[in-house]
Amino acid sequence: MCEMFKRLAIGFLVVVLLALTVSCAPRPARTTEGPTSFEAALRSARGKTVTFYGWGGSAAINSWFDNVVAPSLLAEYGVTLRRVPMNIDEILRKLSTEKQANRVAGDMDVIWINGENFYTAKTQGLLYGPFNARIANFQRMINPNSPDTNYDFGIPIEGMSVPWGRAQLVFLADSARLDSFPTSAQKLLELARANPGRFSYPAPPDFTGSAFVRNIIYEIVGFEAINNAPIDKAAIRTVIQPALDFLNQLEPYLWEQGKTYPADVAALDRMFLEGQLLWSMSYTPLKAGQLIAQNRAPASLRTFVFDEGNIGNTHYMAIPFNSPNKDAAFVLIHHLISVAMQASKLDVGNWGDLPVLDLNRLSAAERAVIDGVNIGQGVLPMAELLGKRLPEIHARKVAIIEELWREEVLQR
């Protein structure tokens, strides 16, 4: 009997020790579940504040959020928008720290994200989802088969983000200063030879300069070649070497003979508007209309793209894993892809950002709203831009290409 009691006592102590061990062990981060439907989100979000973290480097975009999105979101849904300007690398560091600290409720509800940052956030478990099928306007007005609905820089989205705007690389020139525009890599080389020191491009990793380099790669070696290449530096170097050779061939005819490059697209713009350069470029496809409307450029300013097309990419909204107000996040994302907000965002007086809506899914009245937007002077029609839109390659290849450009072009 005594032996039995000992065994029972020892067993009891083992159970207690195990319980104490488990209770003291780190617990994995738990995420609060989001609304089961959009209707549920609408009901519970009213009266809440939704916190949006995103790039704050554009006065026009900040103004659009503060003076168009915020008041309409509050009036229509009773949700208050709080905008926190922060670069995406800082956003991801903050989320990663919170993940490691098992912080169940953070202070971000929606983040602006795309490309390599989406890849990082998705693979590190920093995002909530899949959720996009529960956003009403996503279901009704976004083409589910569109490449940018399913892939972000070649990365499967799998419901973890929602597209809300399209950018596209365009080139700008003044028709009063340049008789013909360089609509191919070869024509650019010819014009640069004829006008030494009057062309340049921003140095990667500037977003626009990096896109220009990839655009040259597409034209010289073809999209499929780089898209099908393995994510390996040596393999990518072999594939893109003809394009790197072309850029080195172009370099002596560039501004400062290519010994240095404008640090960013803002510097390129400034040099173009001051008359030093004969062209500029932008990821805002209606940039010419903005410059003319602001009296910063003459009405003779024109937008053009290469005959073979220009790279376009899409920006997305995602919800962090520890968003405390996922219902309000649903409502903000739904609102951002409404016809009213997409039209407002397209207006050159606000932003000039291309819509993500599938125009074939809109009613005649909704289509009329989009068609009636002021896109400004000197720009290409939206249909022509979208018809010349080239896809992006995998985000991890972009970083390799930028590294190879530094080694093979800048430092050569």
N, C-alpha and C positions, 0 to 999 in steps of 0.2 A: 504493500500500500504506500509505504514511504517512497519506494523507487518510482512508483507511478506518479506521485506528487511532484518528485524532482523533474521527471520528464515533462510534466505539464507546465511547471514553472519555467523550465528552460525554453520550452516552445513559446510560452507567452512573452518571455524576454526577447526572443528572436523576432517575433512579430512587432513588438514595440520598437526595437532597433531599426528594423526595416522601414517602419512607418516614419521614424525620425529621419532616416537617411533620405527617403523620398521627399519629405517635406522641406529638407534643407537643400536639396539639389536644385540647380537653376531650372526654371520652368520656361518652356518655349513660349515665344510671343503668341498671344491669342488675338485674333482680329474679330471685331464685332461684325456680325452679318449685315449685309445691306438689305434694302427693301426687296421683298419678293416680287413686286411689280411696280410699274411706274405710278399707277394709281395710288398705291400705298405710300410711295415717296411723296407725292403731291400732298397727301393728307398730313403726313407727319413733319414735312419740311417747313410749312407755313410758320412764320414767326422766328425762324432760326437765321443764323448768320453762316454763310458759306465762305470759307477762306481759300482764296486762289493764290498759288505761288507760281510765278513765271517771270521770264525775262522782262526787265523794265527799261531797256535801253532806247526805246523809241517813244518820243513825246506824243506822236500821233496815235500809236497803239494804246498808250496809257490813257490818253484823253478819251479814246473810244470806249474803253472799259469803264472809266469813271463817269462819263457823261452820257453814254448811250446804253451800255449793257446794264450797269448798276441800277439806274432809275427804272428801266423797263422791267428788270427782274423783280424789283420790289413791288412795282405797281401791279404786275400780272400774277405773281405767285406769293407775294408776301415774304420773300427771302432777301436778306440784306447781303450785299457782296462786300467782302473785305479783300482788297488786293495787296499782296506783299511782293514787291519786286525783289527777285533773287535769281542769280544765274543757276542754270540747271546742275552744274557740277557741285555747287554749294548745297542745292536742294538734295541731291543724292547722298552727299556726305552726311547731311543732317538725318535723312531717313535711315541710312546705314547705321549711324550711331544709336538711333532709337530702336532699331531692330535688335542690335546687340544688347541693348539695355532692357529688352523685353517691355518696351513702353507701349502699352496696349492702345492708348488714345493719344495721338499727337495733336498738332494744331494745323496740319495741312488737310484740306478736303479735296482739292483738285490741283493738278500740276500740268504745266505745258511741257510737252516732251516729244522727242522723235529721234530717230537714227540710233547712233551708238549708245546714247543715254537710255533709250528704251531697252536696248539689248541688255545693258548693265542692270537696270532696275528690274527687268523681268527675270533674269537669271539669278539675281540675288534675293528674289522674293520680296521686293519692296513695294509691289503693286497689289491692289485688290482686284479680284475678278475670277473668272470672266463675268462681265456685267453688261456689255454693250447691247445685248438682245433685250434688255429691260429698259432701254431708253426709247420712248415712244417715237420721237422724230428720227431716230436712227432706223427704226423698223420701217417707217413710212417713206422716208425721203432719201435714204442712202442706198446705193446699188450694192447688194451683198456680194456680187461677183467682181466688183472693181478691184484691180490690183492693190490700190492704196487702202481698201477696206480690209484687206487680208494680210498685207505685208508692209512693213515699215523698214526701208533700206534693206530689203531682202529678208527681214526677220518676221516669222509668223506672228501675227498679232493675237490670234486665238481669244478674241473677246476682251483683251486687257486694256484697250484704249479705243477712243472714238475720233475719227478724223473731223477737223473743224475748219481747215483752211488749206489752200494750195499755193505754194510758191513756185516760181519758174524763173530760171536764169534768162535774162534778156540783155541785149546790148543797146546802147544809146549813142546817137551821133546827131550832130547838127547838119541838116541838109544844106545849110547856107555855107558851111565850111568844108564839107566833104561831098564830092559829087557822087561817089558810089560807095556802098557799104560792104564790108568784108563778110560775105554770107557763107564762107567756108574757111577752113584752116589755111588752105593754099592762097585764097584771096587775101586773107589777113597778112600772110607772109609777104605777098606782093605789095600791098599797101604800106606795110611797115618799111620795106626796102625803099619805097618811093618817098616815104615821110619819116626818116630816121629820128628816133627820140620822141615821136608823137603818139606812141602806143605803149601800153603796159597792162598789167593785171595785178590784183592784190596777192601778196605772198601767202600761200597756204601756211598755217591752217585757217586763215581767214575763210569763213564759210563760203563766200562768193568766189574768192580766188581758187579755193579747192574745187568748187564745182566747175569753174572754167577749165582747170587742168583735166578733170575727168571728161569734160565735153570734148576736148582735144583728143583724149585717149579713145573715146567712142568713135570719133571720125577717122582716126588714123588706123586703129586696129579692129574696131567694131565692138559693139556692146556685148555680143555673145561671147567673144573671146575673153574679155575680162570678167564677165559674169560667170562663166564656166570655169575660170581658173581656180585652183585650190587656194585656201586662205593661208598662203605661205609666201614669205617675202621673196625668196629666190625664184619661185615659179611666177609670181606677179611681175617681177623685174623682167624676166624673159618675155612675157606676153606684151608688156607695155613699152619695151625698149624702143621700138620705132617711134612712138609718141614722144618719149623723152628725147630722142634724137631730133625730132622736129622742134621741140621747145628750145633745145640748144641752138638749132639753126636760126630760130626766130630771135633769140636773145640779143645778138649784137645790134639789132635795129630797134630795140626797145628803149624806153626812157633810161638814161644813165647807162646805156649799153647793157642793161640787165645786171649790172654790178650790184644794184639794190632794187627793191620793188616797193611799191606803196604798202604800208603796214596793214591797211585794211581798206574796205570798200569806201569808207568815208573819206579817206585820203585820196583815193582815185577820183571820187566825185569832185572833190575840191579842185584837184588839178585840171579836171575836164572843164568845170564851170569857169575856172580862171583862164582857160585858153591854152594851158600847157599841153594838154592831150587832145586827140581828135575823137576819142571815144571813152565811154564808161560802161559799167555793167551793173546789174542789180538783180536781186532775188525777188524784188517787188515788181511784178510784171507791168504795173501801171505807173511806175516811177516817173516816166516822162510827163504824164498828165499831172502828177503832183507838182513837179518842178515848174511847169508852165503856169499852173493855177496859182502857185506861190510867187510868181514873177521872178523866179530864180533862173529861168532859162527862157530863151525866145520860143515863139510859136513854131519855129522851123525845126525844133527838136523832134527826132523820130526814134521809134523803137524798132528793132529788127532781131531776127534770130538766124542761126545757120540754116541753110537749105535742108540739111539732114536732121534738123531739130535741135532743141536745147533741153538740158536736164531739168526736170521738175521734181519737187518732193512735197510731201504733205506734212502738216503739223497736227498734233493729236493732243487730246485731253485724256489724262489717266487719273485714277483715284489711288492714293497711297494706301498701303496695307492697314495703317492705323488711323485712317480718317475718322474723326469723331462724328461727322455729320454726312454719312453716305447718302441719306435721303436728299439733303440739300445739294449734294454734289450731283446727283442724278438730275435734279431740276436745272442747275446751272448748265450742264452739258446739253440737255434737251433744248434749253433756251438758245444756246450759242449756235445750234444747227437748225434753228427755225428760219423760215423764209425771211422774216423781218430782220433778224440779226445778220444773216448771210448777205442780204442785200445791202444793209448798212455798212458792213465790213468791206464789201466790194466798192462802195462809193469812194471815188478818188479823193474826196474831201475829208474822208475819215481815215482810210487805211489803203485801199486799193488791193485787197487780198482776194484771190479767186475763191469762189464758193466750192463746196464739196457736194452739193445737192445733185441728185440725178434729175436733170431737167425733165426727163420723160415721165417721172413720177409726180410731177407737179400739176396742179389744175391750171386751166387757162389763166385764171386771175393771179395765181401764184407766179406763173411764168412771166406774166406781164410786169410783176413787181421787179423781178430780176432783170428783165429786158429794159426796164425803164431807168436803171441806175446810171448815174453820171460816171463814166469811166475816163473822162477827160480827153484832151487833145494829144496827138502824137503817139498813140498807143495802138497795139494790134488788137483786132477783135478777139473776144474770148474764144470763139470757135477755132480761129486760126492758131491761137496759142495752144489750146488743148490738142489740136491736130498735129502740132509739132513738139509734143511733150514726150521726152525720153525718160525711161525709168531709172531708178537708182540701183546701185549694186549693194552688196552686203556691207553693213556699217564697218565691220572689222577690216575690210579691204580699203576703205577710205583712209584710215589711219596709216596703213602700209604705203599707199600711194603718196600721201603727204610726206612720209619719211623718205621715200625714194626721190621725190622732187627735190627735197633739201640736199640729198647726197649727190644726185646725178645732174641737177640743173643749177641750183643756187650756189653750191660749193664747188662746182666743177671748174 
